[in-house]
Amino acid sequence: MPSFQSGLSSCINPLNCVFYQKEFEDVDNTFNKLIKIAKNIPRTEVIEQTNNYWKGVCRSLIFRFPDDLQILKIDSKIQIKSASRFGGSDLGVNGNRVGYLLTELEKSNN
C-alpha cells in the first residue's frame, strides 16, 4: 500500500483531474459515507480499501476510459482526487464525479 503521510498527490493536469480537501467534525463517519457513495457510482470497480484509504476505477459509459478515484482520511481531513488516466481533458467528468460525491454526502447528512 502506498504511504500517504502528507496526503494524496496533487493534480498534474487540472484539465483532467480534480483534487478536493476539507476538514470534517466526524471524519470517520464522513469517510465511511463517502466510500458507500463511491462504491455505488455506475461502472466503478474497487481496487483497494483500508481503514483510511479507498481507491476505485470509474469507467466511462461508451468508450470505458478509466479514471482513478481516491478518497483518503488523514487526521481530521478528507481528500478526494479523481483523475483521468488518458487524454489532456476530461470534459468535466472528474469535477462532476467529485461534485456528485459531495452532493450525495450533503443529502445523507440532512
C-alpha positions as CSV (number, residue, x, y, z in Angstrom):
1,M,0.0,0.0,0.0
2,P,1.3,3.5,-0.8
3,S,2.2,5.8,2.1
4,F,0.0,8.9,2.4
5,Q,1.6,10.7,5.4
6,S,1.3,14.1,3.7
7,G,-1.8,13.2,1.7
8,L,-2.7,12.3,-1.9
9,S,-0.5,13.7,-4.7
10,S,-1.7,16.9,-6.3
11,C,-3.1,17.1,-9.8
12,I,-0.5,17.3,-12.6
13,N,-3.0,18.5,-15.2
14,P,-6.0,20.5,-13.9
15,L,-7.9,19.8,-17.2
16,N,-8.3,16.1,-16.4
17,C,-8.0,16.0,-12.6
18,V,-9.8,17.3,-9.6
19,F,-8.4,17.5,-6.0
20,Y,-10.6,18.4,-3.1
21,Q,-9.8,18.6,0.6
22,K,-11.9,19.6,3.6
23,E,-11.8,19.2,7.4
24,F,-14.8,17.4,9.0
25,E,-16.0,17.2,12.5
26,D,-16.8,13.5,12.4
27,V,-14.2,12.4,9.9
28,D,-14.7,8.7,10.4
29,N,-18.4,8.8,9.7
30,T,-17.9,11.1,6.7
31,F,-15.2,8.8,5.2
32,N,-17.5,5.8,5.6
33,K,-20.4,7.6,3.9
34,L,-18.1,8.7,1.0
35,I,-16.9,5.2,0.5
36,K,-20.5,3.9,0.3
37,I,-21.5,6.6,-2.2
38,A,-18.3,6.0,-4.3
39,K,-18.9,2.2,-4.4
40,N,-22.4,2.9,-5.9
41,I,-21.2,5.0,-8.8
42,P,-22.0,3.1,-12.0
43,R,-19.1,1.2,-13.7
44,T,-16.9,1.6,-10.6
45,E,-14.5,-1.2,-9.5
46,V,-13.0,-1.1,-6.0
47,I,-9.2,-1.6,-6.3
48,E,-8.1,-1.0,-2.7
49,Q,-9.7,-0.3,0.7
50,T,-8.2,0.2,4.1
51,N,-9.3,1.9,7.3
52,N,-8.2,5.3,5.9
53,Y,-7.9,4.9,2.1
54,W,-10.1,3.9,-0.8
55,K,-9.3,3.6,-4.5
56,G,-11.6,2.7,-7.3
57,V,-11.5,2.9,-11.1
58,C,-14.5,4.5,-12.8
59,R,-15.1,3.8,-16.4
60,S,-16.9,6.0,-19.0
61,L,-20.1,4.7,-20.4
62,I,-19.3,4.4,-24.1
63,F,-15.5,4.0,-24.5
64,R,-14.8,2.7,-21.0
65,F,-11.9,5.1,-20.4
66,P,-10.6,4.6,-16.8
67,D,-10.5,7.3,-14.2
68,D,-8.9,6.8,-10.8
69,L,-10.9,7.9,-7.8
70,Q,-9.2,8.1,-4.5
71,I,-10.5,9.0,-1.0
72,L,-8.1,9.5,1.9
73,K,-8.8,10.2,5.6
74,I,-5.8,11.9,7.1
75,D,-6.2,13.4,10.6
76,S,-9.4,15.5,10.6
77,K,-9.3,16.0,6.8
78,I,-10.6,14.0,3.9
79,Q,-9.0,14.3,0.5
80,I,-10.7,13.3,-2.7
81,K,-8.9,13.0,-6.1
82,S,-10.4,12.0,-9.4
83,A,-8.1,11.8,-12.4
84,S,-8.2,10.6,-15.9
85,R,-5.5,8.1,-16.9
86,F,-5.6,9.2,-20.6
87,G,-6.2,12.4,-22.5
88,G,-5.5,16.0,-22.0
89,S,-9.0,16.9,-21.0
90,D,-11.8,15.1,-19.3
91,L,-14.6,17.4,-20.4
92,G,-15.6,18.0,-16.8
93,V,-16.2,14.4,-15.9
94,N,-13.9,14.3,-12.8
95,G,-15.3,17.6,-11.5
96,N,-18.8,16.2,-11.9
97,R,-17.8,13.0,-10.1
98,V,-16.4,14.8,-7.1
99,G,-19.4,17.2,-7.1
100,Y,-21.7,14.1,-7.1
101,L,-19.9,12.6,-4.1
102,L,-20.2,15.9,-2.2
103,T,-23.8,16.4,-3.1
104,E,-24.8,12.9,-2.1
105,L,-22.8,13.3,1.2
106,E,-24.7,16.5,1.9
107,K,-28.0,14.7,1.2
108,S,-27.0,11.9,3.6
109,N,-26.4,14.5,6.4
110,N,-29.8,16.0,6.2
